[in-house]
Amino acid sequence: MDYREIITIEPGKRRGKPCIRGMRITVQDVLEYLAGGMTEQEVLSDFPELTHEDIRACLAFAANRERQLAVPEQYEIIA
């Protein structure tokens, strides 16, 4: 999946945070719902404008950002 087809960033919308398909729902919103214990189905029920692919795009976006982060020294793996 190419999340770039779903995740949009517009400077004037939600302070430039990554949003889903130009809506005002941010990737952070979705991730916080999931991290808070909501199931994917609960998120989709609460936000019928979202799709399964939207949620997968949020996860792919977050995974890509995580890959790009530098590992802080205190978390480096010592071989």
Secondary structure, 3 states (H helix, E strand, C coil): CCHHHCEECCCCCHHHCCEECCCCCEHHHHHHHHHCCCCHHHHHHHCCCCCHHHHHHHHHHHHHHHHHCCCCHHHCCCC
